[in-house]
């Protein structure tokens, strides 16, 4: 270990690790807060006010699954006269519109091959509601994807959090195909971790939470103020979250409101989806990075939440890619003989140690999440354990994805949803 390359990489990797530790040490506090919250759950007084909601579902060729989502909405323990369901059949070539109409949704079809993406579909429907259904006077809008399913008390629980004064509320994201393979389980474990070890402690610490793709509620005043849905980057959810935080809106989280969605099954589909996410994070960083950094030091804004969101979109990807670049270049240099040959073994060992450290951290995260959420994960016990050990490999695949996303033009691509289950079958 006394060669130049080994010594340099050893110190470089240690410094990189310490920077990571420094930037993300606050999430250890999140972890402690989450444990305490789970042990000492305190329920707030119930607010009996009933709000009127519009449920908006953006769907593209979702004839297989959209019917079960609408049925789960119709089975809610919430007065149905306070809930209307709107479906945007967005550039559909199947029977999505017919299925949605048949089970009681208000359906509008949209055909636009230039403005492609969920954000444009949402804005299309918000404008229709404003023009055709303004007399309904909705208090808020639920946003779902067509593959989602809702627990029967979902809207009731979200309504309670909404009544606490939050203008945006996100919820507990579970999965209806956790047990299908290591890819679906990888997604599911991350979403469970995100819900209970990021959003729950944020809520308890009076910081802002973050929306994760689907399953959230937005106050009608926000939509009215913005003139519709104005977020059209590849990751419109994190863009929406950051935009709200920068404008002083605190996003709430309801752990009791559980919904289920379907995760991609094949690595090809997973690659395309996460490539879009990675590219979207870079877009958000480019568009909002400066404002976030500036607001960290402005107490009039949600300064801690701005720091939290900055950590969400920036350092992990940048430091990881930089670390891989440096380690990879030195390793290649050793292999081709620029440095002494005896450095190969030491350099390989250092790289394996770095991978082992990353694996251990991800495994701890997976086991912690699996154990604490055990009863809410619907699959065989042995699969829960096995998929905890494959979770780090799933997370490692983000590394090449984030690198490719730096250089590749990325467009929205549909992920097929084929898991047709009712909410009763999932639970």
Residue pairs with C-beta under 8 A, 6 or more apart in sequence:
1 7
1 10
1 346
3 339
3 340
3 342
3 343
3 346
4 339
4 343
5 330
5 333
5 334
5 339
5 343
5 346
5 347
6 343
6 346
6 347
6 350
8 330
9 326
9 327
9 330
9 347
9 350
9 351
10 350
12 323
12 326
12 327
13 323
13 327
13 350
13 354
16 319
16 322
16 323
17 357
19 315
19 319
20 315
20 316
20 319
23 311
23 315
24 311
24 315
24 316
26 308
26 311
27 197
27 198
29 201
30 197
30 198
30 201
30 202
31 197
31 201
31 368
33 200
33 201
33 204
33 205
34 196
34 197
34 200
34 201
34 204
35 372
37 200
37 201
37 204
38 196
38 372
44 160
44 164
46 160
47 160
47 163
47 164
49 159
49 163
50 78
50 79
50 82
50 159
51 82
51 139
51 140
51 159
51 162
51 163
52 82
52 83
52 136
52 137
52 138
52 139
53 82
53 83
53 84
53 138
53 139
53 140
53 141
53 142
53 155
53 159
53 217
54 83
54 84
54 85
54 86
54 129
54 133
54 136
54 138
54 140
54 141
54 142
55 73
55 83
55 84
55 85
55 86
55 141
55 142
55 144
56 86
56 88
56 122
56 125
56 126
56 141
56 142
56 143
56 144
57 66
57 69
57 70
57 85
57 86
57 87
57 88
57 100
57 105
57 144
57 145
57 146
58 88
58 90
58 118
58 121
58 122
58 125
58 143
58 145
58 146
59 66
59 87
59 88
59 89
59 90
59 92
59 96
59 100
59 145
59 146
60 89
60 90
60 91
60 92
60 96
60 121
60 146
60 414
61 92
61 93
61 94
61 96
61 414
62 92
62 94
62 96
62 146
62 147
62 417
63 94
63 95
63 96
63 98
63 99
64 417
64 418
64 420
65 146
65 147
65 262
65 417
65 418
65 419
65 420
66 87
66 96
66 99
66 100
66 146
67 99
67 100
67 102
67 103
68 149
68 420
68 421
68 422
68 423
69 144
69 146
69 147
69 148
69 149
69 150
70 85
70 87
70 100
70 103
70 104
70 105
71 103
71 422
71 423
72 149
72 150
72 152
72 422
72 423
73 83
73 85
73 150
73 155
74 80
74 103
74 104
75 152
75 423
76 83
76 150
76 152
76 153
76 154
76 155
76 156
77 152
77 153
77 155
77 156
78 155
78 156
78 159
83 155
84 106
84 133
84 136
84 138
85 104
85 105
85 106
86 105
86 106
86 107
86 108
86 125
86 128
86 129
87 96
87 97
87 100
87 105
87 106
87 107
87 108
87 146
88 108
88 109
88 110
88 121
88 122
88 124
88 125
89 96
89 97
89 100
89 107
89 108
89 109
89 110
90 110
90 121
90 124
91 110
91 111
91 112
91 113
91 116
92 109
96 146
97 107
97 109
100 107
101 107
108 124
108 125
108 128
110 121
110 124
112 120
115 232
116 411
116 412
117 232
117 234
117 236
117 412
118 236
118 412
119 229
119 231
119 232
119 233
119 236
120 232
122 143
122 228
122 229
123 228
123 229
123 230
126 141
126 223
126 228
126 229
127 228
129 136
129 138
130 228
138 220
139 162
139 219
139 220
140 162
140 217
140 218
140 219
140 220
141 217
141 218
141 220
141 223
142 155
142 158
142 216
142 217
143 214
143 215
143 216
143 217
143 218
144 150
144 214
144 215
144 259
145 213
145 214
145 261
146 417
147 176
147 261
147 262
147 417
147 419
148 214
148 215
148 259
148 260
148 261
149 176
149 259
149 260
149 261
149 421
149 422
149 423
149 426
150 258
150 259
150 260
150 423
151 257
151 258
151 259
151 260
151 423
151 427
152 423
153 256
153 257
154 171
154 257
154 258
154 259
155 257
157 171
157 254
157 256
157 257
158 169
158 171
158 217
158 254
158 257
160 254
161 169
161 252
161 253
161 254
161 257
162 169
162 217
162 219
162 252
164 252
166 250
166 251
166 252
167 218
167 219
167 221
167 222
167 244
167 249
167 250
168 211
168 216
168 217
168 218
168 219
168 222
168 244
168 249
168 251
168 252
169 216
169 217
169 251
169 252
169 253
169 254
169 257
170 199
170 209
170 210
170 211
170 212
170 215
170 216
170 217
170 251
170 252
170 253
170 254
171 195
171 215
171 216
171 217
171 253
171 254
171 257
171 258
171 259
172 195
172 196
172 254
172 255
172 256
172 257
172 258
172 259
172 376
173 191
173 192
173 194
173 195
173 212
173 213
173 214
173 215
173 259
173 261
174 188
174 191
174 192
174 258
174 259
174 260
174 261
174 376
174 377
174 378
175 184
175 187
175 188
175 191
175 260
175 261
175 262
175 263
176 260
176 261
176 262
176 378
176 419
176 421
176 426
177 184
177 262
177 263
177 265
177 419
178 184
178 185
178 188
178 263
178 377
178 378
178 379
178 383
178 387
179 185
179 378
179 379
179 380
179 383
180 263
180 265
180 419
181 265
182 387
182 390
182 393
182 394
183 263
183 264
183 265
183 266
183 267
183 270
183 394
184 263
184 264
184 265
185 383
185 387
185 390
185 391
185 394
186 387
186 390
186 391
186 393
186 394
186 395
187 263
187 264
187 270
187 394
188 263
188 377
189 366
189 369
189 370
189 387
189 388
189 391
190 391
190 395
191 212
192 369
192 373
192 376
192 377
193 365
193 366
193 369
194 212
195 212
195 253
195 255
196 255
196 369
196 372
196 373
197 365
197 368
197 369
198 209
198 210
199 209
199 210
199 253
200 253
200 255
202 208
202 209
202 210
202 253
202 305
202 308
203 209
203 252
203 253
206 250
207 250
207 302
207 304
207 305
207 308
208 241
208 244
208 245
208 249
208 250
208 251
208 302
208 305
208 308
209 251
209 252
209 253
210 237
210 238
210 241
210 251
210 309
210 312
211 237
211 238
211 240
211 241
211 251
212 237
213 237
214 237
214 259
214 261
215 257
215 259
215 261
222 244
222 249
223 229
229 236
231 239
231 240
231 243
233 239
233 280
233 283
233 284
233 287
234 276
234 277
234 279
234 280
234 283
234 410
234 412
235 276
235 277
235 280
235 281
235 283
235 284
236 280
238 280
238 281
238 284
238 309
238 312
238 313
239 280
239 283
239 284
239 287
239 288
241 251
241 309
242 284
242 288
242 292
242 309
242 313
243 288
244 251
245 251
245 301
245 302
245 305
245 306
245 309
246 288
246 291
246 292
246 295
246 301
246 306
248 301
248 302
250 302
250 305
258 376
260 423
260 426
262 417
262 418
262 419
264 270
264 273
264 415
267 397
269 415
269 416
270 397
271 397
271 401
272 413
272 415
273 413
273 415
274 397
274 398
274 401
275 401
275 404
275 405
275 408
275 410
276 410
276 411
276 412
276 413
278 317
278 398
278 401
278 402
278 404
278 405
279 405
279 408
279 410
281 313
281 317
282 317
282 405
282 406
284 313
285 313
285 314
288 313
289 310
289 313
289 314
292 306
292 309
292 310
292 313
293 306
293 310
295 301
295 302
295 303
295 306
296 303
296 306
296 307
296 310
297 303
317 402
320 399
320 402
321 399
321 402
321 403
321 406
323 354
324 399
324 403
327 350
327 351
327 354
330 339
330 347
331 347
331 348
331 351
333 339
334 340
334 341
334 343
334 344
334 347
335 344
355 396
358 392
358 396
359 392
359 396
362 391
362 392
362 395
362 396
363 388
363 389
363 391
363 392
365 391
366 387
366 388
366 389
366 391
366 392
367 388
370 377
370 384
370 385
370 387
370 388
374 384
377 384
378 426
378 427
